[in-house]
Every structure is written in structure tokens, then in C-alpha cells.
Amino acid sequence: MWHRLRTRRAVAVAALLVSLLGSEALSAQAPPSPSRPWPIPEGAGARALLEEKPEGVALNERYDLPALIDLAQRNNPDTRVAWEAAREAYERIGLVKSTYLPQLSLDAIGGFARTPLPAPKNLVPKGYFVSESHELVPALAIKWLLFDFGQRDAKLDAVRSNSFVANVSFTGAHQKLVFNVTQAYFQLGAAQGRLKAARQALDTALVSQDAATARRANGLATVVAVAQAERQSAQARYNVAQAEGVLTTARATLVATLGVPADIALDIIDSSEVPLPTAPAQSVSAAIHDALVHRPDVIAALGTIDAAEASLNAERRSYYPVIEMGAHAFQNMGSVSSDGRPYSSVNKPGANILFSFSVPLYDGGERASRVSVARSKVRQAEARLSALRDEAANQVVKAYNDLITSLSAYEAAVAVSRASHTSYDAALFSFKQGLGTYTDLAGEENAVAQSAAQVEDAQSAAHRAAAALAFAMGSLQPGSSE
């Protein structure tokens, strides 16, 4: 019992401390045990609710693909991150440029000193004297690196190349965003088409079920045929519900790609209104050539090589001497007294100018290691460029073939859909006339549903393949899937 009372008191004291010290005290504590989760303070995640409002969202507007891409470019955080990275890389150019200019500073030193100093006993019998001084020396200092055998020039070339890489990567981030939005948009279109096909299949199944029920009422169909028709209709309802779930997921994926809150309801135009893309007008070899010339990642890889080579040149220049200049203009304001005698004061200006010549002789291999590291980075950049070229060629070939295949598949799917509807109409007529079985009718019904879904899938695949080809070639522009 005493143990429980002590436990309750401890809990009460802990609660009192938390209420007095607040969540800051709790957050400063380490987790007390590895077997229990740490209690997150109340309100610790409140800052996550302070999100920026989406820019340019109009709930009364119908959004086609160009409008969705424009919305994404204004709200998706990925492009903002790439933009800030490009700005940071540009500001680094200013950091290197500042090393070409003199550094000017205002310094001041002052204080009091009491210093015992030795002295000859024939002058000072006790053998020492005590000096007391008061000193204040404000100074204007200048430091200027005059010559370094091109080390700063190489560093400037490196940061300029890095800025170029960041700018190209920013463009690449926009192209990737356009590609992702395009893919999500046509995925949504495929989901909408599949839902439409599923609903049409349900209507077809209900027509077949009515026909089976009517034949059963006339004594021309069996209970089994009616049950099969009811099962077919139930399966069609299930397919509709499943297609609705896929559509909801596809819509949420598109909204997430835009970078706007997931609960925003946008009126998105069906992608079936977008004309089907055309077959590539150039050969696959020409497409690969365009990719190597225009792809942002390949161009950025070239810039990375330039930056790595400039950095290597800068490290090599560290073996050369540097010449610097330093100068001071100061005012010496102070006083000094020895062994309690009257103070002697001074308040006079002074100045100096010095030149230094520094030649590094030995540093334990630090410069050699830096040169080796820089040389390795050059080789890495060159290997990365080679890998990107191969990757770009593979992506172009795949997207090129996918586009041609999907266009052919679309034409075949349309032909199959027409034939399936004709065959189903004939099977339904035969079944109503008592010349065909429900099994034959159900088979044709399934063929109609399957062919309708194939048409929608092929159409979406053609648009996505066209976007993938344009993205692989580095020519994907805002507002276009081709």
C-alpha cells in the first residue's frame, strides 16, 4: 500500500512539474527507457498546420492539362527547392569574387596592465620595478591578397560551373514536374475511362439479365441461365465499385503531384478530349541525338565535369606562393607609470604597411590528398556523364517503342471493340430468339467490357508514352504531352 502511495505521489509531482515547466522542460528530457515510447508534448506539431495557401487555385474553373501544369509549377515544393538551390549556387559566385577585393576592418584594443619588470640593482635597489599602463589603440586594418597564381580564378570557374549546373537542374526539375503531372493526368483519364467502361458493362449485363428473365418467364430459359445472368450483373456492380476506388486514388495522386492540399476539389477535364498523339516523325537514332543535346541531366553532367576540373586546377595551384599586403592606421592613446611615479601619456597616430610572401613547403601531404580527391571527382563526373548517356539512350528507345506499340494497340483495341459490340448484338438477338445460349451471350458480354477497357488503357498508354518520349529527349514543355 505504501508503495502505491509513493507511486501516486511521484506521478502527481511529475504532473505538477510538467504543468509548471511546460512542454519545453519535457522536450529537454531524454527518453527514460528504451522499452517505452517518448511522450510527444502536446502541440509539438502545431507548426505543421501553418502551411502556405495554394496559389492560383480557382474552384469554379475547369482544369485541362496546361492549367494543371501551371498550377503545379506555382505550388509544387520540388521546383521551389531547385530554385533556392540555384540561387544559393549563384550567391557562391559572389563569395569567390569577394576574395579579389581588400578586406577592411575596424579594430580596437584597450585595457590596463600591471607588470613587474626586472631592473639592474645599481639602478633599482630592489632589482625590479612595477609598470602600470592604460592603453587604447583603435585601428583601421586592411588585408589584401594580391597574387595567388590563378587559384582564385580556378575557384571562380568552379562556382560558375556549379551555378550553371544548378540552373540547368532547375529547368530539369520543371520538366520532371511537367512529366509527373502529365503521367498522373492521363492515369486519371484511364481510371475515368475504365469506370465508364465498367458502367457500360453493367448496363449491358442488366440488358442480358432482363433478356434471361424474360425467356425464363416464357419457359424458354432455365433457372441456371437466370442465376448466371444475375451473377454477371453482380460482378459488373463489383467492377464498377472497384473502378470508382481506382478513380479516387488516381485523382488523389494527381492532386498530390500538383502540390496543393489533398482536400481541394478540382474540376478536371477528361483526358479523352485530348487528341491522340502522333507517331514519332524522326528516327530513333535522331531522337537519341536530340536527347544527348537537350536533356538537362546530361547538360548538367557536362557542367559538373567543368566544375570538377576547375576545382582540380585550384587544388593544384595551392602549391604556388601567395603575395599579400597588410596595412594599419591607428591611434595610440595610453599612459604608463613606473613604481608609482607620475603617468606619461601619449595620443599620437601611427601606421604601417607590410607585404608578405608565403611559399608552402610541407603540410604532411594535405595538398596532395586534396589534389587526389579533386582528381577522383573529375573521374566520377566523367563516369556519371557516360552512365547518363547510356541511360538517356535506353529511355529514348523504350519510350519510342512504347509510343509506336501503344498507337498500334489503340487501333487494334478500337477494332476489337467494334467487333465485340457487333458480336454481342448478334448474340443478344439470337438469345432473345431462342437460337443461342446464355453462355454464348455472357462470353460476348465479357468481350465487350474487356475491349472497352482495352481502348481506354491503350489511349492513356499512348499519351503517357508520348510524354515519356518527350521527357527522355529533354523537349517536354509546359502544357504539352508531346
Secondary structure, 3 states (H helix, E strand, C coil): CHHHHHHHHHHHHHHHHHHHHCHHHHHCCCCCCCCCCCCCCCCCCHHHHCCCCCCCCCCCCEECHHHHHHHHHHHCHHHHHHHHHHHHHHHHHHHHHHHHCCEEEEEEEEEEEEEEEECCCCCCCCCEEEEEEEEEEEEEEEEEEEECCCHHHHHHHHHHHHHHHHHHHHHHHHHHHHHHHHHHHHHHHHHHHHHHHHHHHHHHHHHHHHHHHHHHHCCCCCHHHHHHHHHHHHHHHHHHHHHHHHHHHHHHHHHHHHCCCCCCCCEECCHHHCCCCCCCCCCHHHHHHHHHHHCHHHHHHHHHHHHHHHHHHHHHHCCCCEEEEEEEEEEEEEEEEECCCCCEEEEEEEEEEEEEEECCCCCCCHHHHHHHHHHHHHHHHHHHHHHHHHHHHHHHHHHHHHHHHHHHHHHHHHHHHHHHHHHHHHHHHHHHCCCCCHHHHHHHHHHHHHHHHHHHHHHHHHHHHHHHHHHHHCCCCCCCCC
